[in-house]
Amino acid sequence: MPTNSPNKITLSSTSYGKSRIRLVQVSRRGDRHDIRDLTVAIAFEGEYDTSYTEGDNRDVLPTDTMKNTVYALAARDRAGEPEAFGMIVGRHFIERNPKLTRVHVDLIDHGWSHIADGAREHGQAFVRRGPEARTARVVTDRKGASATAGVTDLIIMKTSRSAFEAYPRDEFTTLPETKDRLLATALTATWTYTDPDVDFGPMFRTVRSTLLDAFARHDSLSVQHTLYAMGDVVLNTIDQVESISLEMPNRHHLPIDLTRFGMENRNEIFVATEEPHGLIKATLSR
């Protein structure tokens, strides 16, 4: 097979890197230990076209080196807040690789909590939180860095103050209108800070608690209605957030027909379904 195409072909975009780098770091302070459990992905963008077109690897940092760098930087600098660690990693690579124009560092923080010991906590025993996970993306270029924070698989439900009615109907519509339904979702939210110089841990917890409070308080006319209300509250109460994207699958809980058993379902018995589900997305910006 010929190696050269008769047509003029250009590379419109490229990236390469290392994904699913698993890092667990234990910080030991006497009898009190703490865990940081991260999955890290790194992607390089830059002047690497000849590695594709000519097989020229002179500027291609091995992805195995990227993996090793994550471990070395964690040992040297500590893997603290995921956004801060992502900036350490991004800055390291951008300073050492002249052909690199932009590096993406994506991080998933798998949270662990100390197991309770009565009113105290076991110092060296943990239980994994989840399926919720904290996420972060740091993009570093020659001018600086930007940070996006987020949460994924935050499973939430409300059992009242949720409706869905007055929608179009056609010959294939079977869904009954309702003024009182269960609303359940596995929220994914990502938000961008106006300035990467923020206290990432407290800010993450503030945004998360604001989202949960808005979800609980809102009188929902649809998933779209509640999604917008949640993002609106964040942008109107937290000045450090520039924009926020939310994704809310509608995890349907369908009332069971008990009349065939001679019984009445007083809006108490449901079957939980995950597939198929509605999927609602939006991005809100200042």
Secondary structure as the mmCIF struct_conf table of DSSP 4:
data_model
#
loop_
_struct_conf.conf_type_id
_struct_conf.id
_struct_conf.beg_label_comp_id
_struct_conf.beg_label_asym_id
_struct_conf.beg_label_seq_id
_struct_conf.end_label_comp_id
_struct_conf.end_label_asym_id
_struct_conf.end_label_seq_id
BEND BEND1 THR A 3 ASN A 4
BEND BEND2 PRO A 6 ASN A 7
STRN STRN1 TYR A 16 ARG A 29
TURN_TY1_P TURN_TY1_P1 GLY A 30 ASP A 31
STRN STRN2 ARG A 32 GLY A 46
BEND BEND3 GLU A 47 GLU A 47
HELX_RH_AL_P HELX_RH_AL_P1 ASP A 49 THR A 53
TURN_TY1_P TURN_TY1_P2 GLU A 54 GLU A 54
TURN_TY1_P TURN_TY1_P3 ARG A 58 ASP A 59
HELX_RH_AL_P HELX_RH_AL_P2 THR A 63 ASP A 77
BEND BEND4 GLU A 81 GLU A 81
HELX_RH_AL_P HELX_RH_AL_P3 PRO A 82 ARG A 96
TURN_TY1_P TURN_TY1_P4 PRO A 98 LYS A 99
STRN STRN3 LEU A 100 ASP A 109
STRN STRN4 TRP A 112 ASP A 117
TURN_TY1_P TURN_TY1_P5 GLY A 118 ALA A 119
STRN STRN5 ARG A 120 ARG A 128
BEND BEND5 PRO A 131 PRO A 131
STRN STRN6 ALA A 133 ASP A 141
TURN_TY1_P TURN_TY1_P6 ARG A 142 LYS A 143
STRN STRN7 GLY A 144 LYS A 158
BEND BEND6 THR A 159 ARG A 161
STRN STRN8 SER A 162 SER A 162
STRN STRN9 PHE A 164 PHE A 164
BEND BEND7 ALA A 166 ALA A 166
TURN_TY1_P TURN_TY1_P7 GLU A 171 PHE A 172
HELX_LH_PP_P HELX_LH_PP_P1 LEU A 175 GLU A 177
STRN STRN10 THR A 178 THR A 178
BEND BEND8 LYS A 179 ASP A 180
STRN STRN11 LEU A 183 TYR A 193
BEND BEND9 THR A 194 THR A 194
BEND BEND10 PRO A 196 PRO A 196
BEND BEND11 VAL A 198 VAL A 198
HELX_RH_AL_P HELX_RH_AL_P4 PHE A 200 ARG A 217
STRN STRN12 SER A 220 SER A 220
BEND BEND12 LEU A 221 SER A 222
HELX_RH_AL_P HELX_RH_AL_P5 VAL A 223 THR A 237
TURN_TY1_P TURN_TY1_P8 ASP A 239 GLN A 240
STRN STRN13 VAL A 241 ASN A 250
STRN STRN14 HIS A 253 PRO A 255
HELX_LH_PP_P HELX_LH_PP_P2 ILE A 256 ILE A 256
HELX_RH_3T_P HELX_RH_3T_P1 THR A 259 PHE A 261
TURN_TY1_P TURN_TY1_P9 GLY A 262 GLY A 262
BEND BEND13 ASN A 267 ASN A 267
STRN STRN15 PHE A 270 ALA A 272
BEND BEND14 GLU A 275 PRO A 276
STRN STRN16 GLY A 278 SER A 285
#
